[in-house]
């Protein structure tokens, strides 16, 4: 695989991450998919010839093993996507501290662990893209969604800091605000334009990875054209 690019998608499953995996594979990339439960990835890995890895992104030891395994199997990733998040939807005064801690660990702290591991490898090589999946909650705190906002606000701050620090080293860091529901099992109705098309989102991620370094974008906002904001 040394002569082709390698993509690592952390938090893989159906929806956006599956669209990313298919698109990256169609570009000739070797694709690595990481998730806490890999059984759900069997059909996708078989379809596109990807490799799957079991990893809890909030566990430093598991993230280290993940990157060691991907490097050994496919080489240093050229593009790493961080996709996981965890929601706790409840009134503020009813939130359980341990559930809040778990959610922030998945949504934000895991992004730090994965971003740091990717940066170490990419700095040594001198190139790469690290892409973080955000949400409406990255820039707007909603009622009964404090935990999600904390995680996504933190992830956005991480991405912005990394972008400024790593750009001079030829590493492109970008954050994607997905402002709306992504079409799929969770959002099946509402008409063709009501939800974001995951394949269209994936093409924007690829565009970010392919951008010339003279005109890098650190943040993208995407939403259906019919949605107010």
C-alpha positions in Angstrom: 0.0 0.0 0.0 3.0 2.3 0.1 2.3 3.8 -3.3 -1.3 4.7 -2.5 -3.0 6.8 0.1 -4.4 5.5 3.3 -7.5 6.7 5.1 -8.5 6.0 8.7 -12.1 6.6 9.8 -12.6 6.4 13.6 -16.2 5.9 14.7 -17.2 4.0 11.6 -20.7 2.7 11.0 -23.6 3.4 8.7 -24.4 6.9 7.3 -21.6 9.4 6.8 -18.7 7.2 7.7 -19.9 4.5 5.3 -20.1 7.2 2.5 -16.6 8.4 3.4 -15.3 4.8 3.3 -16.8 4.1 -0.1 -15.6 7.4 -1.6 -12.1 7.0 -0.3 -11.9 3.4 -1.6 -13.1 4.6 -5.0 -10.2 7.0 -5.0 -7.8 4.1 -4.7 -7.1 4.6 -1.0 -6.5 1.8 1.5 -9.3 2.2 4.0 -9.1 1.4 7.8 -12.3 1.5 9.8 -12.3 1.7 13.6 -15.3 1.2 15.9 -16.0 -0.1 19.4 -18.0 -2.9 17.8 -16.7 -4.2 14.5 -19.4 -6.8 13.7 -21.5 -4.0 12.2 -18.7 -3.3 9.7 -18.5 -6.7 8.1 -20.7 -5.9 5.1 -18.9 -2.6 4.4 -15.4 -4.0 4.7 -16.3 -6.9 2.4 -17.9 -4.4 -0.1 -14.9 -2.1 -0.4 -12.0 -4.3 0.8 -11.4 -2.2 3.9 -9.8 -3.4 7.2 -11.6 -3.0 10.5 -10.2 -2.5 13.9 -11.8 -2.6 17.4 -11.1 0.6 19.3 -12.7 2.7 22.1 -11.5 6.2 21.0 -11.6 7.4 24.5 -9.0 4.9 25.7 -5.4 6.1 25.2 -4.1 2.5 25.1 -6.6 1.4 22.5 -5.9 4.4 20.3 -2.1 3.7 20.5 -2.7 0.1 19.4 -5.1 1.2 16.6 -2.5 3.5 15.0 0.3 0.9 15.4 -1.9 -1.7 13.7 -2.9 0.6 10.9 0.7 1.6 10.2 1.8 -2.0 10.2 -1.0 -3.1 7.8 -1.5 -0.1 5.5 1.1 2.6 6.3 0.9 6.0 7.9 -2.6 7.4 7.2 -2.8 10.3 4.8 -6.2 11.3 6.0 -7.7 10.6 9.4 -11.4 11.3 10.1 -12.8 11.6 13.7 -16.5 10.8 13.7 -17.7 9.6 17.1 -20.0 11.4 19.4 -22.3 10.6 22.4 -25.5 12.3 23.4 -27.2 12.6 26.7 -30.5 14.4 26.2 -32.0 15.5 29.5 -32.7 18.7 31.6 -29.5 20.1 33.1 -30.5 19.3 36.7 -31.2 15.7 35.8 -27.8 15.0 34.1 -25.8 12.3 35.8 -22.1 13.3 36.2 -20.8 9.9 35.1 -22.9 10.0 31.9 -21.7 13.5 31.2 -18.1 12.4 31.7 -18.6 9.4 29.3 -20.1 11.7 26.6 -17.3 14.2 26.7 -14.7 11.4 26.7 -16.2 10.1 23.4 -17.1 13.4 21.7 -14.1 15.5 22.6 -11.3 13.7 24.5 -11.3 10.9 22.0 -10.8 13.5 19.3 -7.7 14.8 21.1 -6.3 11.2 21.5 -6.8 10.4 17.8 -5.7 13.8 16.6 -2.5 13.7 18.7 -1.6 10.2 17.4 -2.3 11.2 13.8 -0.3 14.4 14.2 2.8 12.6 15.6 2.9 10.4 12.5 2.1 13.1 10.0 4.7 15.5 11.5 7.4 12.9 11.0 6.3 12.3 7.4 5.6 16.0 6.7 2.0 15.8 5.3 -1.5 14.7 6.0 -5.1 15.7 6.8 -7.0 15.4 10.1 -10.7 16.0 9.8 -13.2 16.3 12.6 -17.0 15.9 12.4 -18.9 18.6 14.2 -22.6 19.4 14.5 -25.0 22.3 15.0 -24.0 21.9 18.7 -20.5 22.9 17.8 -21.6 26.5 17.6 -25.1 26.6 19.3 -26.0 25.2 22.7 -29.6 23.8 22.7 -31.9 23.2 25.7 -31.5 19.8 27.3 -28.3 19.3 25.2 -25.6 20.7 27.4 -23.5 17.6 27.3 -23.5 17.4 23.5 -22.7 21.1 23.3 -19.8 20.8 25.7 -18.3 17.9 23.7 -18.8 19.5 20.3 -17.6 23.0 21.4 -14.5 21.4 22.8 -13.9 19.4 19.6 -14.2 22.6 17.6 -11.7 24.4 19.8 -9.3 21.5 19.5 -9.6 21.5 15.7 -9.0 25.3 15.5 -5.9 25.1 17.7 -4.5 22.1 15.8 -5.1 23.8 12.5 -3.1 26.9 13.5 -0.3 24.9 15.0 0.1 22.2 12.4 -0.6 24.1 9.1 3.0 25.4 8.9 4.1 21.8 9.0 2.0 20.9 5.9 -0.8 19.2 8.0 -4.3 20.3 7.1 -6.7 20.2 10.0 -10.4 20.9 9.3 -13.7 20.9 11.2 -17.1 20.2 9.6 -20.2 21.7 11.1 -23.1 19.4 10.0 -26.0 21.6 10.6 -29.0 19.3 10.1 -30.0 15.7 10.1 -28.2 13.3 7.7 -30.4 11.3 5.5 -30.6 7.7 6.6 -32.5 5.4 9.0 -32.7 8.1 11.7 -34.0 10.7 9.2 -35.9 8.8 6.5 -38.7 11.3 5.6 -39.3 15.0 4.9 -38.6 15.0 1.2 -35.4 15.0 -0.9 -34.1 18.3 0.4 -35.0 18.0 4.1 -31.8 16.2 5.2 -28.1 16.3 4.1 -27.0 13.6 1.6 -24.2 11.6 3.2 -22.5 11.1 -0.1 -22.5 14.9 -0.8 -21.0 15.5 2.7 -18.3 12.9 2.0 -17.3 14.7 -1.2 -16.7 17.9 0.8 -14.4 15.9 3.2 -12.5 14.7 0.2 -12.3 18.2 -1.3 -10.8 19.4 2.0 -8.2 16.6 1.9 -7.4 17.5 -1.8 -7.3 21.3 -1.3 -4.1 23.0 -2.3 -2.2 24.2 0.7 -2.1 27.8 -0.6 -5.9 28.0 0.1 -6.7 25.7 2.9 -10.1 25.9 4.7 -10.1 25.2 8.4 -13.9 25.0 8.8 -16.8 24.0 6.6 -20.5 24.5 7.4 -23.0 22.3 5.6 -26.8 22.3 5.8 -29.8 21.6 3.5 -30.6 24.7 1.4 -34.2 24.7 2.8 -33.0 25.0 6.4 -33.0 28.3 8.2 -30.0 29.2 10.3 
